[in-house]
Amino acid sequence: MRVASIAWAMEIPGLQIYLFRRIFDDLVKNHVEGPTGYRNLLHPWVERGKVEIIETEIRFWNGSKIHLCHCQQEKHRFKYQGAEIHVLLIDELTLFTDKIYRFLRNRVRMTNIKLPKKYEGRFPRILCGSNPGNVGHLFVKKTFIDGQEPLRIYRTAPSEGGMMRQYIPARLDDNKELLKADPNYMDRLSGLGSDALVKAMRDGDWNVIDGAFFDRWDEDTHVIKPFRIPAEWTRFRAMDWGYAKPFSVGWYAIADGRYGAFPRGALIRYREWYGIKTDEHGKFEDDKGVRLDVEEVRDGILARSKGEQFAYTVCDPAMWGSQSGPPPAETLYNEGGKGIKSLKKANNARVGTGQNPSGGWDQMRARLNGQMCSDGQKRPMLYLFQNNIHAIRTIPALIHDEDRPEDLNTDMEDHCADEVRYACMSRPIIIKRPQDKPRAPRAGHVESGTMIAPPLGTPEGWQAPQKDLDR
C-alpha cells in the first residue's frame, strides 16, 4: 500500500490519497515508523526538498498528498464528510465496521485530475488489505470473498458502489521475501497458541475465526438436513425484535429421544424468518431491517405457522416497552383473538451473576458443546436445519467484547444469536449431578443425562408432556 501510494502520488499530480487504520497508534507504528515506513521510504525525497512530512500529511512537489487517517469510533467517520478521496487505502479492513467502510467509500470520487494514459479507467480506486477475524470479519467475507472466484475482475451493483472489484487471496507461502529474510517466521506463527489464528494467518482461511465467541460451533455437527418433525414433539417459537435493525424469529422443536440420534431435550431450530433488507439484486444489506410494523410481523409469523401447535412464544423483553402507543407485545397478542397466544417475556440474562450463575450465553454454549449420552456418544443439544441461513451465517462470526470478554461484541449482527439465547433460556438445561443415580433408558431412547426444565411461565391450561419433564 505504501509503495503504491508513493508511486501514484509521484505520477499523478494533485492526487489525494487517504490511508486509514482504525487506531491512530497503529497507524503511526505500521505506516510511519520502521524500516519500511513512510519516513524511511521517502527520506531521499525529503532531503531533496521534493516531499514534506508534516504530522499526518505527506505533501509532494506536484500537489499530490497522502493523508494518514484513523477512524476509531463510528462517529469519527463524519470528519471526512466533505473529503474528495481519489484513492482510499484501508489497512486491516476487518477492524472497521461495515458502516464506516460504506461511508468512506461514498467519499471516493475524482474531478479535475488529468490521468496518464496508462492509468485511464483505473482511478478513483480503493485498495483494502486484511487478515480474517475481528469485528468486520462477517461483512468483509460476505462482501469480497463469498462466492467470488479469486482474481476475477467484475463490476459490482450500484448498491455496492458500481466499481470494478477483485479479490486477491494471499497465503504465507506467497510472501517469498518474508520467508527468505526470516526463515523461522512460520515457527513463531505456529506458536501463537490458537489453531484458528494460525490457520487464518497462514492460509488466509476466512472460514475460521480466532476469538470466536462460540468456539465450539461446528457446521458439520450442528447444521443438519431438514426432516419431518414428529407430530408429538413439543414446539415453540422465539423472537428478537427489530425495526431499523433486523428481527429474528425461530421455530423450535424439542426432541424426545426416540428418533434418530437426537438426545431427549435437544432443541432443533427448524425454521427461521429474518427481517433483513435486500437490494434490487437480492443481496443482504448488513444489519439493516425491513422496517415492518408489528402487525405485519405478527401476520407473517402466523402465516408461517399454519397447522402447527405451539406451547409458547418467548420474545425480546424490549417488546414490553413503548415510548408511544401500545407496546409491540400487546399488538402481537391482541387482535380479535387471532393474535399470537402464550406470549412470554424472555429471560434476558446474557451472562451469569452471583444469584444466577448460568446466563444465556452459558446455556447456548452448553447446548452447542453437547453432553454424554447413555450410548457413550457425546451429542449436541442444539441443532439447526440447513435452511436457517442467517443463523448459520451470523452466529459463528460473533466475537468477544474486548472490554467484557464474557459477553459478545454487540456491534456485530447478533440478532439471531439473541433469539437463540432466548430459546435456550426458556428451556434451561441442568447438568446431572454426580450423586444422581442413573436410570435405565426407555427402549429406543437416547438419554442426554440432563434434566429439562419446563418453559418459563408455562401458559395457563398447557401441560408439558411428561417425557420432557421426567428424569
MOTAPE-V524923 format. One record per backbone hydrogen bond with DSSP energy under -1.0 kcal/mol. CO is the residue of the C=O (numbers start at 0). NH is the residue of the N-H. E is the energy in kcal/mol with one decimal. If there is no record, write none. Layout:
co=CO nh=NH e=E
co=CO nh=NH e=E
This chain:
co=0 nh=4 e=-2.6
co=1 nh=5 e=-2.2
co=2 nh=6 e=-2.4
co=3 nh=7 e=-2.8
co=4 nh=8 e=-2.2
co=5 nh=9 e=-2.0
co=6 nh=10 e=-1.8
co=7 nh=11 e=-2.0
co=11 nh=14 e=-1.6
co=14 nh=64 e=-2.7
co=15 nh=85 e=-1.8
co=15 nh=86 e=-1.7
co=16 nh=66 e=-3.7
co=17 nh=88 e=-3.1
co=18 nh=68 e=-3.2
co=19 nh=90 e=-2.6
co=22 nh=26 e=-1.8
co=23 nh=27 e=-2.2
co=24 nh=28 e=-2.5
co=25 nh=29 e=-2.4
co=26 nh=30 e=-1.8
co=27 nh=31 e=-1.7
co=27 nh=32 e=-2.3
co=30 nh=37 e=-2.9
co=31 nh=38 e=-1.6
co=33 nh=36 e=-1.5
co=36 nh=40 e=-2.6
co=37 nh=41 e=-2.5
co=41 nh=45 e=-2.4
co=42 nh=46 e=-2.6
co=43 nh=47 e=-1.2
co=44 nh=49 e=-2.5
co=44 nh=50 e=-1.2
co=45 nh=48 e=-1.4
co=49 nh=60 e=-1.3
co=51 nh=58 e=-3.0
co=53 nh=56 e=-1.6
co=55 nh=67 e=-2.8
co=56 nh=53 e=-2.7
co=57 nh=65 e=-2.3
co=58 nh=51 e=-2.3
co=59 nh=62 e=-1.8
co=63 nh=59 e=-2.7
co=64 nh=16 e=-2.8
co=65 nh=57 e=-2.4
co=66 nh=18 e=-2.9
co=68 nh=20 e=-1.6
co=72 nh=75 e=-1.6
co=73 nh=76 e=-1.5
co=74 nh=77 e=-1.3
co=75 nh=78 e=-1.8
co=76 nh=79 e=-1.8
co=77 nh=80 e=-1.5
co=79 nh=82 e=-1.0
co=84 nh=108 e=-1.5
co=85 nh=124 e=-1.9
co=86 nh=17 e=-2.9
co=87 nh=126 e=-2.7
co=88 nh=19 e=-3.1
co=89 nh=128 e=-2.2
co=91 nh=94 e=-1.9
co=92 nh=95 e=-2.0
co=93 nh=135 e=-3.3
co=96 nh=100 e=-2.2
co=97 nh=101 e=-2.7
co=98 nh=102 e=-1.7
co=99 nh=103 e=-2.5
co=100 nh=104 e=-2.7
co=101 nh=105 e=-1.5
co=103 nh=106 e=-1.4
co=104 nh=107 e=-1.4
co=106 nh=84 e=-2.4
co=115 nh=118 e=-2.1
co=116 nh=119 e=-1.2
co=118 nh=121 e=-2.2
co=124 nh=87 e=-2.2
co=126 nh=89 e=-2.1
co=128 nh=91 e=-1.3
co=128 nh=92 e=-1.7
co=133 nh=136 e=-1.9
co=135 nh=139 e=-2.4
co=136 nh=140 e=-2.6
co=137 nh=141 e=-2.4
co=138 nh=142 e=-2.4
co=139 nh=143 e=-2.6
co=140 nh=144 e=-1.4
co=140 nh=145 e=-3.1
co=144 nh=147 e=-2.2
co=148 nh=151 e=-1.9
co=153 nh=164 e=-3.2
co=156 nh=159 e=-1.8
co=156 nh=161 e=-2.0
co=157 nh=160 e=-1.8
co=162 nh=155 e=-2.7
co=164 nh=153 e=-2.0
co=166 nh=150 e=-3.2
co=170 nh=173 e=-1.2
co=171 nh=174 e=-1.6
co=173 nh=175 e=-1.7
co=174 nh=178 e=-2.1
co=175 nh=179 e=-2.2
co=176 nh=180 e=-2.5
co=177 nh=181 e=-2.6
co=181 nh=184 e=-2.0
co=183 nh=187 e=-1.8
co=184 nh=188 e=-2.4
co=185 nh=189 e=-2.3
co=188 nh=191 e=-1.5
co=193 nh=197 e=-2.4
co=194 nh=198 e=-2.4
co=195 nh=199 e=-2.4
co=196 nh=200 e=-2.7
co=197 nh=201 e=-2.8
co=198 nh=202 e=-2.3
co=199 nh=203 e=-1.2
co=201 nh=171 e=-2.9
co=208 nh=211 e=-1.2
co=210 nh=399 e=-1.2
co=213 nh=216 e=-1.7
co=217 nh=220 e=-1.4
co=217 nh=221 e=-3.2
co=218 nh=222 e=-1.5
co=221 nh=383 e=-2.8
co=223 nh=385 e=-1.6
co=229 nh=232 e=-1.5
co=233 nh=253 e=-2.5
co=234 nh=310 e=-3.1
co=235 nh=251 e=-3.2
co=236 nh=313 e=-2.6
co=237 nh=249 e=-2.8
co=238 nh=315 e=-1.3
co=239 nh=247 e=-2.4
co=242 nh=290 e=-1.6
co=243 nh=288 e=-3.9
co=246 nh=274 e=-2.3
co=247 nh=239 e=-2.9
co=248 nh=272 e=-2.2
co=249 nh=237 e=-2.2
co=250 nh=269 e=-1.6
co=250 nh=270 e=-1.0
co=251 nh=235 e=-2.0
co=252 nh=267 e=-2.6
co=254 nh=264 e=-3.1
co=256 nh=445 e=-1.0
co=258 nh=261 e=-1.1
co=262 nh=265 e=-2.1
co=265 nh=254 e=-2.7
co=266 nh=382 e=-2.5
co=267 nh=252 e=-1.8
co=267 nh=269 e=-1.1
co=268 nh=384 e=-2.4
co=270 nh=250 e=-2.4
co=272 nh=248 e=-2.2
co=273 nh=275 e=-1.9
co=276 nh=284 e=-2.9
co=278 nh=281 e=-2.2
co=282 nh=278 e=-2.3
co=284 nh=287 e=-1.8
co=287 nh=276 e=-3.0
co=292 nh=296 e=-2.1
co=293 nh=297 e=-3.0
co=294 nh=298 e=-2.6
co=295 nh=299 e=-2.0
co=296 nh=300 e=-2.4
co=297 nh=301 e=-2.4
co=298 nh=302 e=-2.3
co=299 nh=303 e=-1.6
co=304 nh=307 e=-1.9
co=311 nh=236 e=-1.8
co=312 nh=343 e=-3.0
co=313 nh=238 e=-1.9
co=314 nh=345 e=-2.9
co=315 nh=318 e=-2.2
co=316 nh=319 e=-2.0
co=317 nh=320 e=-1.5
co=318 nh=328 e=-3.0
co=326 nh=330 e=-1.4
co=327 nh=331 e=-2.4
co=328 nh=332 e=-1.9
co=329 nh=333 e=-2.8
co=331 nh=339 e=-3.0
co=334 nh=337 e=-2.0
co=341 nh=312 e=-2.4
co=343 nh=314 e=-2.9
co=348 nh=359 e=-2.9
co=349 nh=360 e=-2.3
co=355 nh=352 e=-2.9
co=358 nh=362 e=-2.1
co=359 nh=363 e=-2.2
co=360 nh=364 e=-2.7
co=361 nh=365 e=-2.7
co=362 nh=366 e=-1.9
co=363 nh=367 e=-2.1
co=364 nh=368 e=-3.3
co=365 nh=369 e=-1.8
co=366 nh=380 e=-3.4
co=370 nh=378 e=-2.2
co=372 nh=375 e=-2.0
co=376 nh=372 e=-2.6
co=378 nh=370 e=-2.2
co=380 nh=266 e=-2.6
co=382 nh=268 e=-2.9
co=383 nh=223 e=-2.7
co=384 nh=387 e=-2.0
co=386 nh=388 e=-1.7
co=387 nh=391 e=-2.4
co=388 nh=392 e=-1.7
co=389 nh=393 e=-2.4
co=390 nh=394 e=-2.1
co=394 nh=397 e=-1.3
co=397 nh=212 e=-3.1
co=398 nh=408 e=-2.7
co=403 nh=406 e=-2.6
co=406 nh=400 e=-2.5
co=408 nh=411 e=-1.4
co=411 nh=413 e=-1.6
co=413 nh=417 e=-2.3
co=414 nh=418 e=-2.1
co=415 nh=419 e=-2.6
co=416 nh=420 e=-2.3
co=417 nh=421 e=-2.3
co=418 nh=422 e=-1.9
co=419 nh=423 e=-2.6
co=420 nh=424 e=-2.6
co=421 nh=425 e=-1.3
co=427 nh=452 e=-1.6
co=429 nh=450 e=-1.6
co=432 nh=435 e=-1.7
co=441 nh=444 e=-2.3
co=445 nh=263 e=-1.9
co=446 nh=373 e=-1.2
co=448 nh=431 e=-1.3
co=450 nh=429 e=-1.5
co=458 nh=461 e=-1.9
co=464 nh=467 e=-2.1
co=465 nh=468 e=-1.3
co=465 nh=469 e=-2.6
